[in-house]
Amino acid sequence: MTAETPRVAQRGTVLVVDDEEGVRASVRAILEGTCDVLEAENGAQALDVLGTHEVDLVMLDQRMPGEAGIDVLPRVKAADPTTIVVLATAVRDVRTAVEALKRGAYDYLTKPFDVDDILMLVQRALEKRALEREVLGLRSALVPTGFEAGWSAGRGFEGIVGRQPEMVRI
């Protein structure tokens, strides 16, 4: 990629997990122009969706019938540690927010949602996910032929390239 080449933004996939149809429909309406939006009514459905789709961001409701969002969160992260999870709830509780972050949540939202806040949060989360993927891709491209591969395999320094006279001599 050259400095003049613009970065093409990849359309992210967001899974909205909420037992209220109205909340899911509202988030879908806000995001459908910029993301692919999947929906689930509860944690079990969310895990099924994660098993069949690649999801970048999970917006997970805290209070749902059955299992609470805070308890589903570690299972979402176990399915794919790179999936970004945002916990959402109607009750502003600092302890829940802290616990969510400890369990791997990226952020915490309170209802009712502000449209601009959701758009900004989703944009930041998808940019973070894209950068993490890019780093992983670059690392995997470097390791087989780079310094680490030669050194760790005990083959010496054949992966090193340099123009300085000292490096050329070595």
BALORO-482437 format. One record per residue (C-alpha): residue number from 0; residue in three letters; chain; x, y, z negated. Coordinates in Angstrom, 2 decimals, padded with zeros to 5 digits. Layout:
% residues N
<NUM 'ALA' 'A' <X Y Z>>,
...
***
This chain:
% residues 170
<0 'MET' 'A' <000.00 000.00 000.00>>,
<1 'THR' 'A' <001.44 003.35 001.02>>,
<2 'ALA' 'A' <000.90 006.63 -000.77>>,
<3 'GLU' 'A' <-001.45 007.74 002.05>>,
<4 'THR' 'A' <-003.59 004.59 001.92>>,
<5 'PRO' 'A' <-006.71 005.20 -000.15>>,
<6 'ARG' 'A' <-007.63 002.47 -002.62>>,
<7 'VAL' 'A' <-010.87 000.77 -001.62>>,
<8 'ALA' 'A' <-013.03 000.29 -004.69>>,
<9 'GLN' 'A' <-014.33 -003.23 -005.08>>,
<10 'ARG' 'A' <-017.99 -003.49 -005.95>>,
<11 'GLY' 'A' <-018.13 -004.90 -009.46>>,
<12 'THR' 'A' <-020.61 -007.35 -010.93>>,
<13 'VAL' 'A' <-022.41 -006.47 -014.16>>,
<14 'LEU' 'A' <-024.47 -008.94 -016.20>>,
<15 'VAL' 'A' <-027.16 -007.26 -018.30>>,
<16 'VAL' 'A' <-028.23 -009.43 -021.24>>,
<17 'ASP' 'A' <-031.32 -008.14 -023.03>>,
<18 'ASP' 'A' <-034.58 -009.75 -024.10>>,
<19 'GLU' 'A' <-036.53 -006.65 -023.02>>,
<20 'GLU' 'A' <-037.46 -006.63 -019.32>>,
<21 'GLY' 'A' <-037.75 -002.82 -019.38>>,
<22 'VAL' 'A' <-034.18 -002.37 -020.58>>,
<23 'ARG' 'A' <-032.84 -004.75 -017.92>>,
<24 'ALA' 'A' <-034.85 -002.97 -015.21>>,
<25 'SER' 'A' <-033.62 000.45 -016.37>>,
<26 'VAL' 'A' <-029.96 -000.59 -016.36>>,
<27 'ARG' 'A' <-030.44 -002.25 -012.96>>,
<28 'ALA' 'A' <-031.94 000.98 -011.56>>,
<29 'ILE' 'A' <-029.01 002.99 -012.92>>,
<30 'LEU' 'A' <-026.28 000.65 -011.65>>,
<31 'GLU' 'A' <-027.59 -001.01 -008.48>>,
<32 'GLY' 'A' <-026.15 001.71 -006.24>>,
<33 'THR' 'A' <-022.62 001.08 -007.49>>,
<34 'CYS' 'A' <-022.59 -002.54 -008.75>>,
<35 'ASP' 'A' <-024.11 -005.94 -008.24>>,
<36 'VAL' 'A' <-026.41 -006.46 -011.23>>,
<37 'LEU' 'A' <-027.31 -009.85 -012.68>>,
<38 'GLU' 'A' <-029.73 -010.35 -015.57>>,
<39 'ALA' 'A' <-030.26 -012.73 -018.48>>,
<40 'GLU' 'A' <-032.85 -012.70 -021.28>>,
<41 'ASN' 'A' <-030.64 -014.28 -023.95>>,
<42 'GLY' 'A' <-027.16 -015.56 -024.75>>,
<43 'ALA' 'A' <-027.77 -019.08 -023.41>>,
<44 'GLN' 'A' <-028.91 -017.72 -020.04>>,
<45 'ALA' 'A' <-025.95 -015.35 -020.00>>,
<46 'LEU' 'A' <-023.51 -018.22 -020.46>>,
<47 'ASP' 'A' <-025.24 -020.13 -017.64>>,
<48 'VAL' 'A' <-024.85 -017.11 -015.35>>,
<49 'LEU' 'A' <-021.18 -016.79 -016.33>>,
<50 'GLY' 'A' <-020.68 -020.44 -015.39>>,
<51 'THR' 'A' <-021.93 -019.85 -011.85>>,
<52 'HIS' 'A' <-020.91 -016.24 -011.05>>,
<53 'GLU' 'A' <-017.78 -014.16 -011.40>>,
<54 'VAL' 'A' <-018.80 -011.30 -013.67>>,
<55 'ASP' 'A' <-016.68 -008.24 -014.39>>,
<56 'LEU' 'A' <-018.73 -006.65 -017.16>>,
<57 'VAL' 'A' <-021.33 -008.02 -019.58>>,
<58 'MET' 'A' <-023.69 -005.55 -021.24>>,
<59 'LEU' 'A' <-024.84 -007.59 -024.21>>,
<60 'ASP' 'A' <-027.76 -006.66 -026.46>>,
<61 'GLN' 'A' <-027.09 -007.15 -030.17>>,
<62 'ARG' 'A' <-030.63 -008.01 -031.28>>,
<63 'MET' 'A' <-032.22 -010.80 -029.28>>,
<64 'PRO' 'A' <-034.41 -013.73 -030.28>>,
<65 'GLY' 'A' <-032.25 -016.72 -031.06>>,
<66 'GLU' 'A' <-028.60 -015.84 -031.10>>,
<67 'ALA' 'A' <-027.43 -012.27 -031.79>>,
<68 'GLY' 'A' <-025.20 -010.58 -029.24>>,
<69 'ILE' 'A' <-022.30 -010.35 -031.70>>,
<70 'ASP' 'A' <-022.37 -014.17 -031.94>>,
<71 'VAL' 'A' <-022.58 -014.66 -028.17>>,
<72 'LEU' 'A' <-019.65 -012.28 -027.57>>,
<73 'PRO' 'A' <-016.86 -014.75 -028.54>>,
<74 'ARG' 'A' <-018.38 -017.40 -026.28>>,
<75 'VAL' 'A' <-018.46 -014.95 -023.37>>,
<76 'LYS' 'A' <-014.80 -014.14 -023.99>>,
<77 'ALA' 'A' <-013.98 -017.87 -024.30>>,
<78 'ALA' 'A' <-015.56 -018.49 -020.88>>,
<79 'ASP' 'A' <-013.32 -015.81 -019.33>>,
<80 'PRO' 'A' <-011.07 -013.69 -021.58>>,
<81 'THR' 'A' <-010.76 -011.02 -018.88>>,
<82 'THR' 'A' <-014.52 -010.35 -018.76>>,
<83 'ILE' 'A' <-015.26 -006.97 -020.28>>,
<84 'VAL' 'A' <-018.07 -006.98 -022.84>>,
<85 'VAL' 'A' <-020.03 -003.99 -024.09>>,
<86 'LEU' 'A' <-022.36 -004.57 -027.05>>,
<87 'ALA' 'A' <-025.59 -002.56 -027.06>>,
<88 'THR' 'A' <-028.10 -002.05 -029.84>>,
<89 'ALA' 'A' <-030.85 000.29 -030.97>>,
<90 'VAL' 'A' <-029.40 000.49 -034.48>>,
<91 'ARG' 'A' <-026.33 002.63 -035.07>>,
<92 'ASP' 'A' <-024.25 000.57 -037.52>>,
<93 'VAL' 'A' <-020.53 001.16 -037.95>>,
<94 'ARG' 'A' <-019.93 -002.33 -039.40>>,
<95 'THR' 'A' <-021.47 -003.97 -036.33>>,
<96 'ALA' 'A' <-019.42 -001.76 -034.01>>,
<97 'VAL' 'A' <-016.19 -002.62 -035.84>>,
<98 'GLU' 'A' <-017.04 -006.33 -035.86>>,
<99 'ALA' 'A' <-017.83 -006.21 -032.12>>,
<100 'LEU' 'A' <-014.45 -004.64 -031.38>>,
<101 'LYS' 'A' <-012.68 -007.23 -033.55>>,
<102 'ARG' 'A' <-014.42 -010.00 -031.60>>,
<103 'GLY' 'A' <-013.22 -008.59 -028.29>>,
<104 'ALA' 'A' <-015.83 -006.06 -027.19>>,
<105 'TYR' 'A' <-014.55 -003.26 -024.96>>,
<106 'ASP' 'A' <-017.05 -000.74 -026.28>>,
<107 'TYR' 'A' <-020.33 -000.30 -028.13>>,
<108 'LEU' 'A' <-023.47 001.50 -026.89>>,
<109 'THR' 'A' <-026.54 002.65 -028.79>>,
<110 'LYS' 'A' <-030.03 002.77 -027.32>>,
<111 'PRO' 'A' <-031.62 004.77 -025.86>>,
<112 'PHE' 'A' <-028.95 004.93 -023.19>>,
<113 'ASP' 'A' <-027.84 008.13 -021.52>>,
<114 'VAL' 'A' <-027.57 007.55 -017.75>>,
<115 'ASP' 'A' <-024.27 009.43 -017.43>>,
<116 'ASP' 'A' <-022.79 007.53 -020.39>>,
<117 'ILE' 'A' <-023.66 004.19 -018.79>>,
<118 'LEU' 'A' <-022.27 005.21 -015.40>>,
<119 'MET' 'A' <-019.04 006.50 -016.93>>,
<120 'LEU' 'A' <-018.60 003.45 -019.18>>,
<121 'VAL' 'A' <-019.22 001.02 -016.33>>,
<122 'GLN' 'A' <-016.84 002.91 -014.03>>,
<123 'ARG' 'A' <-014.08 002.87 -016.69>>,
<124 'ALA' 'A' <-014.64 -000.82 -017.44>>,
<125 'LEU' 'A' <-014.57 -001.83 -013.77>>,
<126 'GLU' 'A' <-011.43 000.24 -013.15>>,
<127 'LYS' 'A' <-009.79 -001.47 -016.13>>,
<128 'ARG' 'A' <-010.80 -004.89 -014.81>>,
<129 'ALA' 'A' <-009.50 -004.05 -011.31>>,
<130 'LEU' 'A' <-006.16 -002.87 -012.72>>,
<131 'GLU' 'A' <-005.81 -006.02 -014.84>>,
<132 'ARG' 'A' <-006.44 -008.15 -011.74>>,
<133 'GLU' 'A' <-003.91 -006.15 -009.77>>,
<134 'VAL' 'A' <-001.27 -006.60 -012.48>>,
<135 'LEU' 'A' <-001.93 -010.36 -012.63>>,
<136 'GLY' 'A' <-001.69 -010.56 -008.85>>,
<137 'LEU' 'A' <001.58 -008.64 -008.77>>,
<138 'ARG' 'A' <003.04 -010.74 -011.59>>,
<139 'SER' 'A' <002.13 -013.99 -009.87>>,
<140 'ALA' 'A' <003.61 -012.71 -006.62>>,
<141 'LEU' 'A' <006.90 -011.80 -008.33>>,
<142 'VAL' 'A' <007.48 -014.79 -010.58>>,
<143 'PRO' 'A' <008.07 -017.53 -007.98>>,
<144 'THR' 'A' <010.79 -015.58 -006.16>>,
<145 'GLY' 'A' <011.92 -013.03 -008.72>>,
<146 'PHE' 'A' <014.50 -012.89 -011.43>>,
<147 'GLU' 'A' <012.41 -014.77 -014.02>>,
<148 'ALA' 'A' <011.93 -017.79 -011.74>>,
<149 'GLY' 'A' <015.64 -018.10 -010.95>>,
<150 'TRP' 'A' <016.75 -017.52 -014.52>>,
<151 'SER' 'A' <014.17 -019.75 -016.20>>,
<152 'ALA' 'A' <014.78 -022.59 -013.75>>,
<153 'GLY' 'A' <018.51 -022.47 -014.51>>,
<154 'ARG' 'A' <019.40 -021.60 -010.93>>,
<155 'GLY' 'A' <021.27 -018.39 -011.73>>,
<156 'PHE' 'A' <020.64 -014.95 -010.28>>,
<157 'GLU' 'A' <019.69 -015.66 -006.64>>,
<158 'GLY' 'A' <016.51 -013.59 -006.99>>,
<159 'ILE' 'A' <018.44 -010.38 -007.73>>,
<160 'VAL' 'A' <019.04 -007.90 -004.93>>,
<161 'GLY' 'A' <021.15 -004.78 -005.32>>,
<162 'ARG' 'A' <023.09 -002.23 -003.30>>,
<163 'GLN' 'A' <025.50 -000.95 -005.93>>,
<164 'PRO' 'A' <029.07 -002.17 -005.28>>,
<165 'GLU' 'A' <029.12 -003.90 -008.66>>,
<166 'MET' 'A' <025.93 -005.80 -007.88>>,
<167 'VAL' 'A' <027.14 -006.78 -004.42>>,
<168 'ARG' 'A' <030.38 -008.13 -005.93>>,
<169 'ILE' 'A' <028.43 -010.24 -008.45>>,
***
